[in-house]
Structures are given as C-alpha cells and as structure tokens.
Amino acid sequence: MSTEGAWTAPVSRGPLRAVVAVPGSKSESNRALVLAALADAPSRLTGVLSARDTDLMIAALRALSVRIDDLPGATEPAVQVTPPERLAPVPDGIDCGLAGTVMRFVPPLAALAGGRTRFFGDARAADRPMGPLLDGLRQLGVEVDSDALPFTMGSPVRLGGPVVRIDSASSSQFISALLLSAARLPQGIDLIHTGSTVPSLPHIEMTVAMLRERGVRVDDSESGRWLVAPGPIAARDQIIEPDLTNASVFLAAGVLSGGEVTVPGWPQRTAQPGVVIVEVLQQMGASTELTEAGLTARARGGLRGAEIDLHEASELTPVIAGLAAFASGATAISGVAHIRGHETDRLAAIEAELASVGIDVRQTADGLVIQGAGGRGEGLAPTRMLRAYADHRLAQLAALIGVVVPGIQLDDIGSVSKTMPDFPVRWRQMLDQVRERQ
C-alpha cells in the first residue's frame, strides 16, 4: 500500500479487539546508533527502527566513515556497527531531513572528526531550533557559520572545554546531543543548563542511562548540570524496545472505538517518555493492563476531560488531543510550549485541524484547552481535507479522528515515513480486528 499523497482514514466498524505490534523506538534507535559509532569495538543492534529518521542517521554515520552492516537471517532486523579508527569530516554535506535527532546528535560527532562538515535538510528544517546546540559547539572551539540549517562547521585539531553553558528550554535534544559525544572530548564536559526547566527530561535520562550502560561516568546529581568524564565508550549489543509514543495512537484508537487494543512487547520498565500514555489513559477514564501478552488499553465507558501536564512527554500531545476531542468536558494540556518548534508549530496545527472538524479548541501560553464533543463526536464533520504539515504526529492525529468521524481525509500520508512507513497498513489491519458481538 502506498504511503504517498492523500489518504482517507478508515472508520471503526465497531469496538476493536486488536493486537498491534509496533516497530522499535526512534529515540532509542538513534541514540544506540550514535553510541555504537563512538564505541571501542563493534556493536550489534537488534530491532532498530526502519524509517526515514533512522535511515538518515545511518546515512550520516556512514558519511562520517562508520561502517554499518545489515545482518541477514536474524529473526528481527539487526545491524552491526563498526566504529572507524577516526571519524572523517563531510564537506559535501550531511542530509538531516526534518529529523531533530540527526540535525542535533550528529554535529558533535562531526566536531570530533575535525575539518569542515556541512549540514542541510528539508525546507522546514531551517525553522527547527538549533542555536543553543551550535552555541555549545562554539564554546568547544568549533566554528559555525549560521544558527540554523543549513550550516557549515569547522572543528579545530583539539577541542576545548569542559565547561559549556546553554539554554536548552526549547529542546532536550541539545543536552542529549552534547552528552552522547562528551566522553570522547579531551576533557569530557561540564554541561550547565542556564534556562528554565528542561522539557522532556526523560529523554535526557534515557541518554544518561544508555551512557552508563556503556561504562561512561556521568554525574547528574545537581539539577540542570551534567558532568561527563573523558574516556572510552564500551561497545554493547542492544535490543531496541518498541516505540511507546508510536504505540500510543493505536492504544487510543482502541479506546475511542469502545473496545481494546494490545501492544505486545511493552517493557516492564523503560526510560521512554511515551510510557506516560498509560497514566493519561487512566486519568481520562480508560483502563490499562500490563501482562505477558503486552499492554492492553480498554474503554471503560466514556472518556472525561482532564488537566494533563505533558512537559516530560510532549510527543504525546497530538494523540492526547485526539482523545480529548471525544471526551466529555474540557481537557487542558500544559507544559508543551516548546513543541511550537517541532516539525511544525504543533500547537497551531492541532488547533487548526481540530477546529476544522468542529472541535472547540484554543491555544494557551504553554498548551491547549480542548472542549470535548463526547464519545461519538455528534455534530462533528470534516469541512476540508486535514493537513499533515509534513509531520508524522499530525498524520496520526487525523487517523485517530477518523476512527470516529467518517470521511476524514489527510493531504499527505507520506509524512508517516519519518517513524513508521507502513503506518496505513498497520492501521487498517487494526481496524479490521473488530470484536465479535456477544
């Protein structure tokens, strides 16, 4: 099934009783790839997500002279990453697409390579915040000719440090980007966040945990400060967890249908911020159950509005907005002002697209207030084709609305290629699993 162009979202024919496997975590995949590229020996990574963001990361690392080989015959997709003796600069340029992890995690590696490396991306990539990261690299002695994509950086023979001060309020990825490569800096790093509370702190905690698993010494005992000692990064074979943020839209669909959806392989413990979906579903009136079969989300009567702080899991905002659209009462989502700088201005996009089907929604300084239309969305109807804004999360929001509202169309289903190219196939297969009438 093609994932290009316009797409009509299928409507649920009744309460679902579905099992939906989801591919590996993008956040974990790209962190594991970067750390394997910097390690002291080859690493085997199993379950790496196959999608545009990870393809761009693999291409970027290969351009830097990292060897990445597909391992045939494995029960799950697996790659072997062999780090080079020395990373090589890429003066011809590295394509970042619209991937935040690529445009932010790779420049510190290029700084280690020395020489000049150019970075470029999609047309909208220039709108994504980059200034704090590039400022941090300048503090290490790197020359950078811009504060946004495209840019060219030139790295000295010996990088400086260790003290780097940046304001990471607009993206936790600035902190993670510098931490991932910090152990390879001559003096490590003493990284200090100078702004307000860091958004999506669990993503930074994931980075720190993965560093420690590879023997890197990280002291994060002081809030807003990370000290990383210089030293080797140990190779480590790793199995990538399912992407819990991608899983959330399937769980939400089961609840909106009045039925249930199970996602197999749900971890007992995880550093992924997407796990917050469990708490949010319960807060809004659904039930969840974690068993050996996976995590199951079930409808338990109608959803109710709630006050939800997504500061630590902002990627869930479009899915929670989709649930809120069919809840009784108002839902206030807060703590997500920084997602105005994601693939698109997500708050403006969510407001516009929900309003187009008749949902009462308004932006606040740091989120949204959504007045739900109730369980079956009486009176809601698409007034025009919904827009994806080249953003996979907005495409998922449209699909979620389409579970309840017939006739929802999306202008660009191809945007899902960022993290789940076969999303339309998985979505249709899920909606075909309708619970038999009792």
C-alpha positions as CSV (number, residue, x, y, z in Angstrom):
1,M,0.0,0.0,0.0
2,S,1.4,3.4,-1.0
3,T,2.1,5.9,1.7
4,E,2.3,8.8,-0.7
5,G,-0.3,11.6,-1.2
6,A,-3.9,11.9,0.0
7,W,-5.5,9.3,2.2
8,T,-8.9,8.6,3.6
9,A,-8.9,7.5,7.2
10,P,-10.9,4.3,7.8
11,V,-13.7,4.4,10.4
12,S,-14.1,1.8,13.1
13,R,-16.9,-0.6,12.3
14,G,-17.4,-1.4,16.0
15,P,-15.5,-1.9,19.2
16,L,-12.0,-3.2,18.4
17,R,-10.3,-6.2,19.9
18,A,-6.9,-5.9,18.2
19,V,-3.3,-6.8,18.7
20,V,-0.8,-4.4,17.1
21,A,2.9,-4.8,17.1
22,V,4.9,-1.6,16.7
23,P,8.5,-1.2,15.5
24,G,11.4,-0.1,17.5
25,S,11.8,3.2,19.3
26,K,13.2,6.0,17.2
27,S,14.7,7.8,20.2
28,E,16.5,4.6,21.4
29,S,17.5,3.5,17.9
30,N,19.3,6.8,17.0
31,R,21.0,7.1,20.4
32,A,22.2,3.5,20.2
33,L,23.5,4.1,16.6
34,V,25.4,7.2,17.7
35,L,26.9,5.4,20.8
36,A,27.9,2.4,18.7
37,A,29.6,4.7,16.2
38,L,31.7,6.1,19.1
39,A,32.4,2.8,20.9
40,D,35.7,1.0,21.3
41,A,34.5,-2.1,19.3
42,P,31.7,-3.3,17.1
43,S,28.2,-3.5,18.4
44,R,25.1,-5.5,17.3
45,L,21.8,-3.6,17.5
46,T,18.6,-5.6,17.1
47,G,15.2,-4.1,16.3
48,V,16.5,-0.8,15.0
49,L,13.6,1.2,13.6
50,S,13.4,1.2,9.8
51,A,12.1,4.6,8.9
52,R,13.2,7.9,7.4
53,D,14.7,9.3,10.6
54,T,16.9,6.2,11.3
55,D,17.8,5.9,7.6
56,L,19.0,9.5,7.7
57,M,21.0,8.7,10.9
58,I,22.6,5.6,9.3
59,A,23.5,7.6,6.2
60,A,25.0,10.4,8.3
61,L,27.2,8.0,10.3
62,R,28.3,6.2,7.1
63,A,29.3,9.5,5.7
64,L,31.5,10.1,8.8
65,S,33.2,6.7,8.0
66,V,31.3,4.5,10.4
67,R,30.6,1.0,9.0
68,I,27.0,-0.2,9.4
69,D,26.1,-3.6,8.0
70,D,22.7,-5.3,7.9
71,L,22.8,-8.8,9.4
72,P,20.8,-11.2,7.3
73,G,19.0,-14.2,8.7
74,A,18.1,-12.6,12.1
75,T,14.5,-13.0,13.4
76,E,14.3,-9.2,13.8
77,P,16.1,-6.6,11.8
78,A,19.7,-6.2,13.1
79,V,22.8,-4.2,12.2
80,Q,26.4,-4.4,13.2
81,V,28.0,-1.0,13.8
82,T,31.8,-0.9,13.4
83,P,33.4,2.4,14.5
84,P,36.3,3.8,12.5
85,E,39.8,4.5,13.8
86,R,38.9,8.1,13.2
87,L,35.7,9.9,12.1
88,A,36.0,11.7,8.8
89,P,34.6,15.2,8.0
90,V,31.9,15.5,5.3
91,P,32.5,18.7,3.4
92,D,29.9,17.7,0.7
93,G,27.2,17.7,3.4
94,I,25.0,15.5,5.6
95,D,21.3,15.5,4.9
96,C,19.3,15.8,8.1
97,G,15.8,15.8,6.5
98,L,13.5,17.0,9.2
99,A,14.9,14.7,11.9
100,G,15.7,16.5,15.1
101,T,17.9,13.7,16.4
102,V,20.1,13.8,13.2
103,M,20.4,17.6,13.0
104,R,21.3,17.7,16.7
105,F,23.1,14.5,17.6
106,V,25.4,14.4,14.5
107,P,27.2,17.8,14.6
108,P,29.1,16.9,17.9
109,L,30.4,13.8,16.1
110,A,31.5,15.9,13.2
111,A,33.3,18.2,15.7
112,L,35.3,15.1,16.8
113,A,36.1,14.4,13.1
114,G,37.9,17.8,12.7
115,G,37.9,19.6,9.4
116,R,34.7,21.1,7.7
117,T,31.3,19.4,7.6
118,R,28.2,20.9,6.0
119,F,24.7,20.1,7.3
120,F,21.4,20.7,5.4
121,G,17.8,19.4,5.5
122,D,14.3,19.7,4.2
123,A,12.8,23.1,3.5
124,R,11.2,23.3,7.0
125,A,14.4,22.2,8.8
126,A,15.5,25.8,8.9
127,D,12.6,26.5,11.3
128,R,13.7,24.0,13.9
129,P,15.7,25.5,16.8
130,M,19.4,24.8,16.6
131,G,21.0,27.9,18.2
132,P,21.7,26.6,21.7
133,L,23.5,23.4,20.4
134,L,25.6,25.4,17.9
135,D,26.4,27.9,20.7
136,G,27.6,25.0,22.8
137,L,29.8,23.7,20.0
138,R,31.3,27.2,19.6
139,Q,32.2,27.1,23.3
140,L,34.2,24.0,22.5
141,G,36.1,25.8,19.8
142,V,34.0,24.8,16.7
143,E,33.4,27.5,14.0
144,V,29.8,27.5,12.8
145,D,28.6,29.9,10.1
146,S,24.9,30.0,11.0
147,D,22.4,29.4,13.8
148,A,20.1,27.2,11.8
149,L,20.2,24.7,9.0
150,P,21.9,24.8,6.5
151,F,25.2,25.5,8.2
152,T,28.9,24.6,7.8
153,M,31.1,23.9,10.8
154,G,34.9,23.7,11.1
155,S,36.5,21.9,14.0
156,P,39.9,22.6,15.5
157,V,42.6,19.9,15.9
158,R,41.9,19.8,19.6
159,L,38.5,20.7,21.1
160,G,38.2,22.8,24.2
161,G,36.0,22.6,27.3
162,P,35.0,21.2,29.6
163,V,32.5,23.9,30.7
164,V,29.6,24.5,28.3
165,R,26.6,26.6,29.2
166,I,23.5,26.6,27.1
167,D,19.7,27.2,27.4
168,S,18.0,24.0,26.4
169,A,14.5,25.2,27.2
170,S,13.4,24.8,23.6
171,S,14.6,21.1,23.2
172,S,16.1,18.5,25.5
173,Q,17.9,17.2,22.4
174,F,20.5,19.9,22.8
175,I,21.6,18.4,26.1
176,S,21.5,14.8,24.8
177,A,23.5,15.7,21.7
178,L,26.4,17.1,23.7
179,L,26.2,14.3,26.3
180,L,26.3,11.5,23.7
181,S,29.8,12.6,22.4
182,A,31.1,14.1,25.7
183,A,33.2,11.2,26.8
184,R,35.3,11.5,23.6
185,L,36.1,15.1,24.3
186,P,39.6,15.7,25.6
187,Q,38.3,17.0,29.0
188,G,34.8,15.5,28.9
189,I,32.2,18.1,29.6
190,D,30.7,20.1,32.4
191,L,27.3,20.9,30.8
192,I,25.1,23.5,32.5
193,H,21.6,24.4,31.5
194,T,21.1,28.1,32.0
195,G,17.4,28.4,31.3
196,S,14.1,27.4,32.9
197,T,13.0,23.8,33.4
198,V,14.3,21.5,30.7
199,P,11.5,20.0,28.6
200,S,11.2,16.2,28.1
201,L,13.6,15.4,30.9
202,P,13.0,11.6,30.5
203,H,14.7,11.8,27.1
204,I,17.9,13.2,28.8
205,E,17.5,10.4,31.4
206,M,17.4,7.9,28.6
207,T,20.6,9.3,27.2
208,V,22.3,9.2,30.6
209,A,21.2,5.6,31.2
210,M,22.5,4.4,27.9
211,L,25.8,6.1,28.5
212,R,26.2,4.5,31.9
213,E,25.3,1.1,30.4
214,R,28.4,1.6,28.2
215,G,30.7,2.5,31.1
216,V,30.7,6.2,30.8
217,R,30.9,8.1,34.0
218,V,28.1,10.7,34.3
219,D,27.3,12.8,37.4
220,D,23.9,14.3,37.2
221,S,23.4,14.8,40.9
222,E,23.0,18.5,40.6
223,S,19.8,19.6,38.8
224,G,20.5,21.2,35.4
225,R,24.1,20.1,35.4
226,W,25.8,17.1,33.8
227,L,29.5,16.2,34.3
228,V,30.8,13.5,31.9
229,A,34.4,12.2,32.4
230,P,36.6,11.6,29.3
231,G,37.2,8.0,28.4
232,P,36.2,5.1,26.2
233,I,32.6,4.2,25.3
234,A,32.2,0.5,25.6
235,A,30.6,-1.5,22.8
236,R,27.3,-3.0,23.8
237,D,24.9,-5.3,21.9
238,Q,21.3,-4.0,22.4
239,I,17.7,-4.9,21.6
240,I,15.7,-1.8,20.9
241,E,12.3,-1.5,22.7
242,P,9.0,-0.9,20.8
243,D,8.3,2.8,20.3
244,L,5.8,3.6,23.0
245,T,4.9,7.0,21.5
246,N,4.0,5.4,18.2
247,A,2.2,2.7,20.2
248,S,0.1,5.3,21.9
249,V,-2.0,6.2,18.9
250,F,-3.1,2.5,18.5
251,L,-4.0,2.2,22.1
252,A,-6.0,5.4,21.8
253,A,-7.8,4.1,18.8
254,G,-8.9,1.0,20.7
255,V,-10.4,3.2,23.5
256,L,-12.1,5.5,21.0
257,S,-13.7,2.5,19.3
258,G,-15.2,1.4,22.6
259,G,-13.0,-1.7,22.6
260,E,-9.4,-2.6,23.3
261,V,-6.0,-2.8,21.7
262,T,-3.0,-4.7,23.0
263,V,0.6,-3.8,22.1
264,P,2.9,-6.8,22.6
265,G,6.5,-6.4,23.9
266,W,5.6,-3.5,26.2
267,P,8.6,-3.2,28.7
268,Q,8.1,-3.7,32.4
269,R,10.5,-0.8,33.0
270,T,11.5,1.8,30.5
271,A,13.1,5.2,30.1
272,Q,10.9,6.1,27.2
273,P,8.7,9.2,27.9
274,G,5.9,7.6,25.8
275,V,5.1,5.3,28.8
276,V,3.1,8.3,30.2
277,I,0.3,7.3,27.9
278,V,-0.7,4.7,30.5
279,E,-1.2,7.3,33.2
280,V,-3.1,9.6,30.9
281,L,-5.5,6.9,29.6
282,Q,-6.3,6.1,33.2
283,Q,-6.7,9.7,34.1
284,M,-9.2,10.2,31.3
285,G,-11.3,7.2,32.3
286,A,-9.9,4.3,30.3
287,S,-8.3,1.2,31.8
288,T,-4.9,-0.4,31.1
289,E,-3.4,-3.8,32.0
290,L,0.2,-5.0,31.6
291,T,0.5,-8.8,31.2
292,E,2.9,-11.2,29.4
293,A,0.9,-10.5,26.3
294,G,1.7,-6.8,26.4
295,L,-0.1,-3.6,27.4
296,T,-3.9,-3.5,26.8
297,A,-5.9,-0.3,26.8
298,R,-9.7,-0.7,27.2
299,A,-12.6,1.6,27.0
300,R,-14.5,1.8,30.3
301,G,-17.5,4.0,29.5
302,G,-16.9,7.4,28.1
303,L,-13.7,9.5,28.3
304,R,-13.7,12.5,30.6
305,G,-11.7,15.7,30.3
306,A,-8.7,16.2,32.5
307,E,-5.8,18.5,33.3
308,I,-2.7,16.9,31.8
309,D,0.9,18.2,32.1
310,L,2.9,16.7,29.2
311,H,6.1,18.6,29.9
312,E,8.1,15.4,30.1
313,A,6.3,13.6,27.2
314,S,5.4,16.4,24.8
315,E,5.5,14.0,21.8
316,L,2.1,12.6,23.0
317,T,0.4,15.9,22.6
318,P,-1.4,15.1,19.2
319,V,-2.6,11.8,20.5
320,I,-3.9,13.2,23.8
321,A,-5.6,16.0,21.8
322,G,-7.3,13.3,19.7
323,L,-8.6,11.6,22.8
324,A,-9.7,15.0,24.3
325,A,-11.7,15.7,21.2
326,F,-14.1,12.9,22.1
327,A,-14.1,13.3,25.9
328,S,-16.9,14.8,28.0
329,G,-15.8,18.2,29.3
330,A,-12.7,20.2,28.8
331,T,-9.1,18.9,28.7
332,A,-6.2,21.3,29.4
333,I,-2.8,20.2,28.1
334,S,0.1,22.1,29.6
335,G,3.9,22.2,29.6
336,V,4.3,21.9,25.8
337,A,5.1,25.4,24.6
338,H,8.4,24.1,23.1
339,I,6.5,21.9,20.5
340,R,5.9,25.1,18.5
341,G,9.4,24.4,17.3
342,H,9.0,20.7,16.3
343,E,8.5,19.5,12.8
344,T,5.9,22.2,12.6
345,D,4.2,24.5,15.1
346,R,2.3,21.6,16.6
347,L,0.1,23.7,18.8
348,A,-1.1,25.9,16.0
349,A,-1.5,22.9,13.7
350,I,-3.6,20.9,16.3
351,E,-5.8,23.9,16.9
352,A,-6.4,24.4,13.2
353,E,-7.1,20.8,12.3
354,L,-9.4,20.1,15.3
355,A,-11.3,23.3,14.7
356,S,-11.8,22.3,11.1
357,V,-14.0,19.3,12.2
358,G,-15.9,21.3,14.7
359,I,-13.9,20.9,17.9
360,D,-13.8,23.9,20.3
361,V,-10.0,24.4,20.9
362,R,-7.8,27.3,21.8
363,Q,-4.1,27.7,22.5
364,T,-2.7,28.8,25.8
365,A,0.8,30.1,26.6
366,D,2.1,26.5,27.0
367,G,-0.5,24.2,25.6
368,L,-4.2,23.7,24.6
369,V,-7.6,23.7,26.0
370,I,-10.0,21.4,24.2
371,Q,-13.7,21.2,24.8
372,G,-14.7,17.6,24.0
373,A,-17.6,16.6,21.8
374,G,-18.4,13.4,23.6
375,G,-17.8,9.8,22.8
376,R,-19.3,9.6,19.3
377,G,-18.5,13.1,18.2
378,E,-22.1,14.1,17.4
379,G,-22.2,17.1,15.1
380,L,-18.6,16.8,14.0
381,A,-17.8,16.5,10.3
382,P,-14.7,17.3,8.2
383,T,-15.1,20.6,6.4
384,R,-12.0,20.2,4.3
385,M,-9.0,17.9,3.9
386,L,-6.9,17.8,7.0
387,R,-3.2,18.8,6.8
388,A,-0.2,16.8,7.9
389,Y,2.3,19.7,7.8
390,A,5.0,17.1,6.9
391,D,4.6,15.9,10.5
392,H,4.0,12.3,11.3
393,R,2.3,13.1,14.6
394,L,-0.3,15.3,12.8
395,A,-0.9,12.4,10.4
396,Q,-1.6,10.2,13.4
397,L,-4.0,12.7,14.8
398,A,-6.0,12.7,11.6
399,A,-6.1,8.9,11.6
400,L,-7.4,9.0,15.2
401,I,-10.1,11.4,14.5
402,G,-11.1,9.2,11.5
403,V,-11.8,6.3,13.9
404,V,-14.9,8.1,15.0
405,V,-15.7,10.7,12.3
406,P,-16.5,9.3,8.8
407,G,-14.9,10.9,5.7
408,I,-11.7,12.3,7.3
409,Q,-9.1,12.8,4.6
410,L,-5.4,13.7,5.0
411,D,-3.4,15.5,2.4
412,D,-0.1,13.7,2.9
413,I,0.1,10.3,4.5
414,G,3.7,10.0,3.3
415,S,4.7,12.1,6.3
416,V,4.4,8.9,8.5
417,S,7.6,7.6,6.8
418,K,9.5,9.6,9.5
419,T,8.9,6.9,12.1
420,M,6.5,4.3,10.7
421,P,6.4,4.0,6.9
422,D,3.8,1.2,7.0
423,F,1.5,3.0,9.3
424,P,-1.5,2.9,6.9
425,V,-1.2,-0.9,6.6
426,R,-0.9,-1.4,10.4
427,W,-3.8,1.0,11.0
428,R,-6.1,-0.8,8.5
429,Q,-5.2,-4.2,10.0
430,M,-6.0,-3.0,13.4
431,L,-9.4,-1.6,12.4
432,D,-10.2,-5.0,10.7
433,Q,-10.0,-6.6,14.1
434,V,-13.5,-5.8,15.4
435,R,-14.8,-7.6,18.5
436,E,-17.4,-10.2,17.8
437,R,-20.9,-9.3,19.0
438,Q,-21.8,-11.1,22.2
